Amino acid sequence: MLAKSLFLAVVATLIALGRAKEDNIIAPVDSDVIILTKNTFEAVMRPEELIMIEFYTPWYGHSKALAPEYESAATTLKEDNLKLAKVDCDAEKDLCQEHGIDEYPTIKIFKSGRPTNYGGTQKADDLVNYMRRHSLPALSEVTDVEAFRAAADIAVLAFLSESDKAWYDIFHNVASDLRDDYLFGVATSEELAQEYNASHPSVLLFKMFDDDIIRYDGDFLEDDLSLFVHMNAVPVFGEIDTANFASYAEAGLPLAYLFVDDEEERDRLVEELKPIAREYKERIYFVYINASVYGEYALTLNLMAEWPAFGIQQPENGAKFPYDQSKNITVEGVKEFVAMYMAGEIAPSVKSQPVPEKNDNPVKVLVYHNFDEIVYDTEKDVFVEFYAPWCSRCKELAPTWDNLATKLHANPANANIMIAKIDLTANDLPLRLPFRVQGLPTFKLFKAGEKEIIDFDDGEHSLAALVEFLEENAVNTPVLPREAGFVVQPHQVVVKVGEKVVELEEGGWHDEL
């Protein structure tokens, strides 16, 4: 819909195709998804101006759910000569590591060899639309402004003359970065500019849902223009879901959520609270969310599953401010609550399990209220698993994690190495942490001393891999003698005991699970 015709992606060279066939990288005849390996990745990816590549693991539930959608999209896009490929990260660990893959599935778009992460949904239609949109130019020439503004919910139009090359370059860069979500165009006609009371150069943003035109009056800088688009590309009080969450998150403003499960009540509350949303529109985004579908998200704001409910969350650190659910949601109550939040008069809500009375098991239990005390002990290397009880992969790895802790705990020499875990469904994380947990399980080492944080992202998660990671990264070197469960096996010849490296003639570490 963004244009009347599609630009075809460049067809792979005959040489590249020949290499692909020799290496058997084309999927079976009943599949339109190309299978890539380390040996064939470059041969397939490089000749394409645009290609989508999925990095997956066949055993993971989300990868399995994506498979039919991805296959369907690949079949549909054949007619556009746009290719979809995939990499099995179980079989191609090195290749996936080269591309920084730490969660599955991850979808990347390669444009002339340059990768970017795909941030849309994993539905076939959205995959198809994304690829088709990216096969078009980032900017279109506009001669009919009304048709242009009717083509998308958000349409951004620059009125530029031939002498405005510096402006054009900046606008083109912004359009290239934001083309996933918004429509961008350029009009050079003086008559069109006069019709919309615009000068050359200038930028207008058209909002279909509010029937509004917003003029950009800031400096013509990429960051400023991008922020302008993000901040004005949402309704004053609109619905939020998985499809548009990124549009809100990009601007970095706090989100005020109204959870509702009844349409009549939703319409009433949105209409009543809209003046408050308008008052704070450049400082807070007001959104409503379907509690029947996304009600569980209310728990992340420390709200109970009782509707309607209201709360504010800060995107940069996840701080949450739930509205008192013992009170009705009223205009006066919300107005006072938001004003107090803006004045910094409300402390963020935190969720924590009780601090364990005894915490002397090999795996230390972390909760919100003891996290800093344990993890930020400068004398200790603290290796933390962030998990959830419902996470199947977490359950699979639990015996290995316990085994690692038991082996280390057996030797007093390892007193300054701590293995710990925290249940993210029952505990918030301290706001001081410089990261947000994106997938489960996540493993991070907080090193002794200045508490540098090192990610453990080995896809194997074996006991041997965990030990090797500690040996390479912990300030306190782990001591794991044979009696702690490790035995000498052939073909590995270096053993680390404390600070001493011992060479064996025919042996090395081996873990017995």
C-alpha positions as CSV (number, residue, x, y, z in Angstrom):
1,M,0.0,0.0,0.0
2,L,3.0,2.3,0.4
3,A,3.5,2.4,-3.3
4,K,1.9,1.0,-6.5
5,S,4.8,-1.2,-7.5
6,L,7.6,-3.2,-5.8
7,F,11.2,-3.1,-6.5
8,L,12.5,-6.7,-7.0
9,A,15.4,-7.8,-4.9
10,V,18.6,-8.6,-6.8
11,V,18.7,-12.2,-8.0
12,A,21.7,-14.2,-6.6
13,T,24.6,-14.7,-9.1
14,L,24.9,-18.0,-10.9
15,I,28.1,-18.7,-9.1
16,A,26.4,-18.2,-5.7
17,L,23.6,-20.4,-6.7
18,G,26.0,-23.1,-7.9
19,R,27.8,-23.0,-4.6
20,A,24.5,-23.2,-2.7
21,K,23.5,-26.4,-4.6
22,E,26.8,-28.0,-4.1
23,D,26.6,-27.5,-0.4
24,N,22.9,-28.6,-0.3
25,I,21.8,-25.3,1.4
26,I,18.5,-25.0,-0.4
27,A,15.7,-26.4,1.7
28,P,13.9,-29.6,0.5
29,V,11.7,-29.2,-2.5
30,D,8.6,-28.9,-0.3
31,S,10.1,-25.9,1.6
32,D,10.7,-22.4,0.3
33,V,13.0,-21.5,3.3
34,I,16.8,-21.7,2.5
35,I,18.8,-23.6,5.1
36,L,22.2,-22.0,5.9
37,T,25.4,-23.3,7.4
38,K,28.7,-21.6,8.3
39,N,30.1,-22.7,4.9
40,T,27.2,-21.3,2.9
41,F,26.0,-18.3,4.8
42,E,28.1,-15.7,3.0
43,A,27.4,-17.3,-0.4
44,V,23.7,-16.9,0.0
45,M,23.5,-13.7,2.0
46,R,26.0,-11.4,0.2
47,P,24.4,-11.3,-3.3
48,E,21.0,-10.3,-1.9
49,E,20.0,-6.7,-1.5
50,L,17.5,-7.9,1.0
51,I,17.1,-11.2,2.8
52,M,15.5,-12.3,6.1
53,I,17.3,-14.9,8.2
54,E,16.0,-16.7,11.2
55,F,18.4,-18.0,13.9
56,Y,16.6,-20.8,15.8
57,T,16.8,-23.9,17.9
58,P,14.5,-26.8,16.9
59,W,13.7,-27.8,20.4
60,Y,12.5,-24.4,21.6
61,G,8.7,-23.8,21.8
62,H,8.8,-20.3,20.2
63,S,10.9,-21.6,17.3
64,K,8.4,-24.3,16.7
65,A,5.5,-21.8,16.8
66,L,7.3,-19.6,14.3
67,A,8.1,-22.4,11.8
68,P,4.8,-22.6,9.9
69,E,4.4,-18.8,9.8
70,Y,7.9,-18.4,8.5
71,E,7.4,-21.1,5.8
72,S,4.1,-19.5,4.7
73,A,5.8,-16.1,4.4
74,A,8.7,-17.6,2.4
75,T,6.2,-19.1,-0.1
76,T,4.3,-15.9,-0.5
77,L,7.4,-13.8,-1.0
78,K,8.6,-16.1,-3.8
79,E,6.5,-14.0,-6.2
80,D,8.4,-10.9,-5.1
81,N,11.8,-12.7,-5.5
82,L,12.4,-12.0,-1.8
83,K,14.2,-14.8,0.1
84,L,13.8,-16.2,3.6
85,A,16.5,-18.4,5.2
86,K,17.3,-20.0,8.6
87,V,20.2,-21.1,10.7
88,D,19.9,-24.0,13.2
89,C,21.9,-22.7,16.2
90,D,22.2,-26.1,17.7
91,A,24.1,-27.3,14.7
92,E,25.8,-24.0,13.9
93,K,26.8,-22.6,17.3
94,D,29.9,-20.7,16.0
95,L,27.9,-19.0,13.3
96,C,25.2,-17.9,15.7
97,Q,27.8,-16.7,18.2
98,E,29.4,-14.6,15.4
99,H,26.0,-12.9,14.9
100,G,25.5,-12.2,18.6
101,I,22.5,-14.5,18.9
102,D,21.5,-15.0,22.6
103,E,17.8,-15.8,22.3
104,Y,15.7,-17.9,20.1
105,P,14.3,-17.4,17.6
106,T,16.0,-14.2,16.5
107,I,15.2,-12.8,13.1
108,K,17.6,-10.5,11.3
109,I,17.3,-8.5,8.1
110,F,20.4,-8.2,5.9
111,K,20.4,-5.3,3.5
112,S,23.4,-5.5,1.1
113,G,25.1,-7.5,3.9
114,R,24.3,-5.1,6.7
115,P,22.2,-6.7,9.5
116,T,19.4,-5.2,11.6
117,N,17.1,-6.9,14.0
118,Y,13.5,-7.6,13.0
119,G,11.2,-6.1,15.6
120,G,7.8,-7.1,14.3
121,T,5.4,-9.9,15.1
122,Q,6.0,-13.5,14.0
123,K,2.9,-13.8,11.9
124,A,3.2,-14.6,8.2
125,D,1.4,-11.5,7.1
126,D,3.6,-9.2,9.1
127,L,6.7,-10.9,7.9
128,V,5.5,-10.5,4.3
129,N,4.5,-6.9,4.7
130,Y,7.9,-6.1,6.4
131,M,9.9,-7.5,3.6
132,R,7.8,-5.9,0.9
133,R,8.0,-2.5,2.6
134,H,11.8,-2.8,2.9
135,S,12.1,-3.6,-0.8
136,L,10.8,-0.1,-1.5
137,P,12.7,3.2,-1.3
138,A,12.7,4.8,2.1
139,L,11.3,7.9,0.6
140,S,8.6,8.3,-2.0
141,E,8.0,11.4,-4.2
142,V,4.6,12.9,-3.3
143,T,2.5,14.8,-5.8
144,D,-0.9,14.1,-4.1
145,V,-0.7,15.0,-0.4
146,E,-4.3,13.8,0.4
147,A,-3.6,10.4,-1.1
148,F,-0.3,10.2,0.7
149,R,-1.7,11.0,4.1
150,A,-4.5,8.5,3.6
151,A,-2.0,5.7,2.9
152,A,-0.9,5.2,6.5
153,D,-1.9,6.1,10.1
154,I,1.2,8.2,10.4
155,A,2.6,10.0,7.3
156,V,5.6,12.3,7.5
157,L,6.1,14.8,4.7
158,A,9.0,17.0,4.0
159,F,8.6,20.0,1.7
160,L,12.1,20.4,0.1
161,S,13.5,22.2,-2.8
162,E,16.5,21.1,-5.0
163,S,18.8,23.3,-2.9
164,D,17.9,21.6,0.4
165,K,20.3,18.7,-0.1
166,A,21.6,18.7,3.6
167,W,17.9,18.6,4.8
168,Y,17.2,15.8,2.3
169,D,20.1,13.7,3.5
170,I,19.0,14.1,7.2
171,F,15.3,13.3,6.3
172,H,16.3,10.3,4.3
173,N,18.4,8.9,7.2
174,V,15.5,9.3,9.6
175,A,13.1,7.7,7.0
176,S,15.4,4.8,6.6
177,D,15.6,4.2,10.4
178,L,11.8,4.5,11.0
179,R,10.4,3.1,7.8
180,D,9.1,0.0,9.7
181,D,6.5,2.0,11.4
182,Y,5.8,5.2,9.5
183,L,5.4,6.4,5.9
184,F,7.8,9.1,4.7
185,G,7.6,11.3,1.6
186,V,9.1,14.3,-0.1
187,A,7.2,17.1,-2.0
188,T,9.1,19.5,-4.1
189,S,6.2,21.5,-5.5
190,E,5.9,25.1,-4.4
191,E,2.1,24.9,-5.0
192,L,1.7,22.0,-2.6
193,A,3.8,23.8,0.0
194,Q,1.6,26.9,-0.2
195,E,-1.6,24.8,0.0
196,Y,-0.5,23.5,3.4
197,N,1.0,26.8,4.5
198,A,4.4,25.3,4.5
199,S,7.8,26.8,3.5
200,H,10.8,25.1,2.0
201,P,12.3,23.4,3.9
202,S,9.7,22.1,6.5
203,V,8.2,18.9,7.8
204,L,4.6,18.0,8.6
205,L,3.3,14.9,10.4
206,F,-0.2,13.7,9.5
207,K,-2.1,11.6,12.1
208,M,-5.0,9.8,10.6
209,F,-6.5,8.7,13.9
210,D,-6.6,12.2,15.4
211,D,-7.2,13.9,12.0
212,D,-4.3,16.2,13.0
213,I,-1.4,17.9,11.3
214,I,1.7,18.7,13.4
215,R,4.5,21.0,12.3
216,Y,8.1,20.3,13.2
217,D,9.7,23.5,14.6
218,G,12.9,22.1,16.0
219,D,16.5,22.0,14.7
220,F,16.9,19.8,11.6
221,L,19.0,17.2,13.3
222,E,18.5,13.4,13.0
223,D,17.9,12.7,16.7
224,D,15.6,15.6,17.2
225,L,13.5,14.8,14.1
226,S,13.3,11.1,15.1
227,L,12.1,12.0,18.6
228,F,9.5,14.4,17.1
229,V,8.1,11.6,15.0
230,H,8.0,9.1,17.8
231,M,6.4,11.5,20.3
232,N,3.7,12.6,17.9
233,A,3.0,9.3,16.2
234,V,0.6,8.0,18.9
235,P,-2.9,9.0,19.9
236,V,-3.5,11.2,23.0
237,F,-5.0,8.1,24.7
238,G,-4.7,5.1,22.4
239,E,-4.8,1.3,22.7
240,I,-1.4,-0.5,23.1
241,D,-0.6,-4.1,22.1
242,T,2.3,-6.1,20.8
243,A,2.0,-4.5,17.3
244,N,2.6,-0.9,18.4
245,F,4.4,-1.3,21.7
246,A,7.8,-0.4,20.1
247,S,6.3,2.9,18.8
248,Y,5.7,3.9,22.4
249,A,8.9,2.5,23.8
250,E,11.2,4.3,21.3
251,A,10.3,7.7,22.7
252,G,11.3,6.7,26.2
253,L,8.4,8.4,28.0
254,P,6.7,6.8,31.0
255,L,3.6,4.8,30.1
256,A,0.3,5.2,32.1
257,Y,-1.6,2.0,31.6
258,L,-5.4,1.6,32.0
259,F,-6.3,-2.1,32.1
260,V,-10.0,-2.7,31.1
261,D,-11.9,-5.8,30.0
262,D,-15.3,-4.1,29.3
263,E,-15.8,-2.0,26.2
264,E,-18.4,0.3,27.7
265,E,-16.3,1.0,30.8
266,R,-13.2,1.4,28.6
267,D,-14.9,4.1,26.4
268,R,-16.2,5.9,29.5
269,L,-12.9,6.0,31.3
270,V,-10.9,6.9,28.2
271,E,-13.2,9.8,27.5
272,E,-13.1,11.0,31.2
273,L,-9.3,10.7,31.5
274,K,-8.4,12.1,28.1
275,P,-8.1,15.7,29.3
276,I,-5.4,14.5,31.8
277,A,-3.7,12.6,29.0
278,R,-3.7,15.8,26.8
279,E,-2.3,17.8,29.7
280,Y,0.7,15.5,30.0
281,K,1.0,14.4,26.4
282,E,4.7,15.4,26.0
283,R,5.7,13.9,29.4
284,I,3.6,10.7,29.7
285,Y,1.9,8.4,27.3
286,F,-1.6,7.4,28.3
287,V,-2.7,4.0,26.9
288,Y,-5.4,1.5,27.5
289,I,-4.8,-2.2,27.2
290,N,-7.2,-5.1,26.8
291,A,-7.1,-6.9,30.1
292,S,-8.8,-10.0,28.7
293,V,-5.8,-10.5,26.4
294,Y,-2.9,-8.9,28.2
295,G,-4.1,-9.0,31.8
296,E,-1.0,-10.8,33.0
297,Y,1.1,-7.8,32.1
298,A,-0.6,-6.0,35.0
299,L,1.3,-8.3,37.4
300,T,4.5,-6.7,36.2
301,L,3.2,-3.4,37.5
302,N,2.5,-5.0,40.8
303,L,-1.3,-4.8,40.1
304,M,-3.8,-7.5,41.0
305,A,-5.9,-9.0,38.2
306,E,-8.9,-6.9,39.1
307,W,-10.3,-4.5,36.5
308,P,-10.2,-1.7,35.8
309,A,-6.7,-1.0,37.0
310,F,-4.2,1.9,36.5
311,G,-0.5,2.2,36.9
312,I,2.6,4.0,35.5
313,Q,5.8,2.4,34.4
314,Q,9.2,4.0,33.5
315,P,10.7,2.3,30.4
316,E,14.3,3.0,31.1
317,N,14.5,1.1,34.4
318,G,11.1,-0.6,34.7
319,A,10.1,1.3,37.8
320,K,6.4,0.8,38.5
321,F,3.8,2.9,40.2
322,P,0.5,1.1,40.7
323,Y,-2.7,3.1,41.5
324,D,-4.3,2.0,44.8
325,Q,-6.7,-0.7,43.8
326,S,-8.8,-0.2,46.9
327,K,-10.0,3.0,45.3
328,N,-12.2,3.6,42.3
329,I,-10.6,5.1,39.2
330,T,-11.9,8.6,39.1
331,V,-10.8,11.8,37.3
332,E,-9.9,13.4,40.5
333,G,-8.0,10.4,41.8
334,V,-6.0,9.9,38.6
335,K,-5.2,13.6,38.3
336,E,-3.8,13.7,41.8
337,F,-1.9,10.4,41.3
338,V,-0.2,11.6,38.1
339,A,0.6,15.0,39.6
340,M,2.3,13.3,42.6
341,Y,4.2,11.0,40.3
342,M,5.5,13.9,38.2
343,A,6.5,15.7,41.4
344,G,8.5,12.6,42.6
345,E,6.3,12.2,45.6
346,I,5.5,8.5,45.0
347,A,8.0,5.8,45.7
348,P,8.2,3.0,43.1
349,S,6.5,-0.3,44.1
350,V,8.7,-3.3,44.5
351,K,7.9,-7.0,44.7
352,S,9.9,-9.3,46.8
353,Q,9.7,-12.7,48.4
354,P,10.6,-12.8,52.1
355,V,14.4,-12.9,52.7
356,P,15.2,-16.6,53.5
357,E,15.8,-17.2,57.2
358,K,18.4,-19.7,56.3
359,N,20.3,-19.3,53.0
360,D,23.1,-21.9,53.5
361,N,22.3,-24.2,50.5
362,P,24.9,-24.4,47.7
363,V,22.7,-22.3,45.5
364,K,21.9,-19.0,47.3
365,V,18.4,-17.7,47.0
366,L,18.1,-14.1,45.9
367,V,15.1,-11.9,46.5
368,Y,14.7,-8.2,45.9
369,H,15.4,-7.3,49.5
370,N,18.7,-9.2,49.7
371,F,19.9,-8.8,46.1
372,D,22.3,-5.9,46.6
373,E,23.7,-7.3,49.9
374,I,24.7,-10.6,48.3
375,V,25.4,-9.8,44.7
376,Y,27.4,-6.6,45.4
377,D,29.7,-8.1,48.0
378,T,33.0,-6.9,46.6
379,E,35.0,-9.9,47.8
380,K,32.8,-12.4,46.0
381,D,32.3,-13.5,42.4
382,V,28.5,-14.0,42.2
383,F,27.2,-16.1,39.3
384,V,23.4,-15.5,39.1
385,E,20.7,-17.3,37.2
386,F,17.6,-15.3,36.4
387,Y,14.7,-17.7,36.0
388,A,11.0,-18.4,36.2
389,P,9.3,-21.5,37.6
390,W,7.2,-22.0,34.4
391,C,10.3,-21.8,32.1
392,S,10.9,-25.3,30.7
393,R,14.5,-24.6,29.8
394,C,15.1,-23.3,33.3
395,K,13.8,-26.6,34.7
396,E,16.0,-28.6,32.3
397,L,19.1,-26.7,33.5
398,A,18.3,-26.7,37.2
399,P,20.2,-30.0,38.0
400,T,23.3,-28.7,36.2
401,W,23.1,-25.4,38.1
402,D,22.7,-27.2,41.4
403,N,25.6,-29.6,40.5
404,L,27.9,-26.7,39.8
405,A,27.1,-25.1,43.2
406,T,27.5,-28.3,45.1
407,K,30.9,-29.0,43.6
408,L,32.1,-25.5,44.4
409,H,30.6,-25.5,47.8
410,A,32.4,-28.8,48.7
411,N,35.7,-27.0,48.9
412,P,36.3,-24.1,51.4
413,A,38.8,-22.7,48.9
414,N,35.8,-21.5,46.8
415,A,34.2,-19.5,49.6
416,N,34.4,-16.3,47.5
417,I,32.6,-17.9,44.6
418,M,28.8,-17.9,45.0
419,I,26.2,-19.5,42.8
420,A,22.8,-17.9,43.1
421,K,19.3,-17.7,41.5
422,I,16.4,-15.3,41.5
423,D,12.8,-16.0,40.6
424,L,11.7,-13.1,38.3
425,T,8.0,-13.9,38.7
426,A,8.1,-13.2,42.4
427,N,10.8,-10.5,42.6
428,D,11.6,-7.2,41.0
429,L,15.2,-6.3,40.2
430,P,17.0,-3.3,41.7
431,L,16.7,-0.2,39.6
432,R,20.5,0.2,39.8
433,L,21.1,-2.7,37.5
434,P,22.4,-1.5,34.1
435,F,20.4,-4.2,32.1
436,R,17.0,-5.6,31.6
437,V,16.5,-9.4,31.4
438,Q,15.3,-10.2,27.9
439,G,15.0,-14.0,28.0
440,L,15.0,-16.9,30.4
441,P,17.1,-18.3,31.7
442,T,19.7,-15.6,31.8
443,F,23.1,-16.1,33.5
444,K,25.3,-13.2,34.6
445,L,28.6,-13.1,36.6
446,F,29.0,-10.2,38.9
447,K,32.8,-10.2,39.3
448,A,34.5,-9.5,42.7
449,G,36.0,-6.0,43.1
450,E,34.3,-3.4,40.9
451,K,31.4,-5.9,40.1
452,E,31.8,-5.9,36.4
453,I,29.0,-7.9,34.9
454,I,29.9,-10.6,32.4
455,D,27.2,-12.4,30.3
456,F,27.3,-16.2,30.0
457,D,25.8,-17.0,26.7
458,D,27.1,-20.4,25.8
459,G,24.3,-22.2,24.1
460,E,25.3,-25.6,25.7
461,H,24.9,-24.7,29.4
462,S,26.9,-27.8,30.3
463,L,28.7,-28.2,33.6
464,A,32.0,-28.1,31.8
465,A,31.1,-24.9,30.0
466,L,30.0,-23.2,33.2
467,V,33.3,-24.2,34.9
468,E,35.3,-22.9,32.0
469,F,33.4,-19.6,32.0
470,L,34.2,-19.2,35.7
471,E,37.9,-20.1,35.2
472,E,38.2,-17.5,32.4
473,N,36.2,-14.7,34.0
474,A,36.0,-14.9,37.8
475,V,38.5,-13.0,39.9
476,N,38.6,-15.9,42.4
477,T,39.7,-19.0,40.5
478,P,37.5,-22.0,41.2
479,V,39.2,-25.0,42.8
480,L,37.6,-28.3,41.7
481,P,39.7,-31.3,42.8
482,R,38.9,-34.8,41.7
483,E,37.1,-35.7,44.8
484,A,34.6,-32.9,44.1
485,G,33.4,-34.9,41.1
486,F,35.8,-34.3,38.3
487,V,37.9,-37.1,36.8
488,V,40.8,-37.3,34.4
489,Q,39.8,-38.1,30.8
490,P,42.0,-38.4,27.7
491,H,42.6,-35.6,25.2
492,Q,42.5,-32.7,27.6
493,V,45.8,-31.7,29.0
494,V,45.5,-28.5,31.1
495,V,44.2,-28.3,34.6
496,K,43.8,-25.1,36.6
497,V,44.1,-25.5,40.4
498,G,43.9,-22.2,42.2
499,E,46.5,-19.9,40.5
500,K,48.5,-22.9,39.4
501,V,48.3,-24.4,36.0
502,V,49.1,-28.2,35.9
503,E,49.8,-30.0,32.7
504,L,48.8,-33.6,32.5
505,E,50.4,-36.1,30.1
506,E,47.0,-37.6,29.1
507,G,44.2,-36.0,31.0
508,G,42.1,-33.0,31.9
509,W,38.8,-32.0,33.5
510,H,35.7,-33.9,32.7
511,D,32.3,-33.4,34.4
512,E,30.2,-36.3,35.6
513,L,26.5,-35.4,35.7
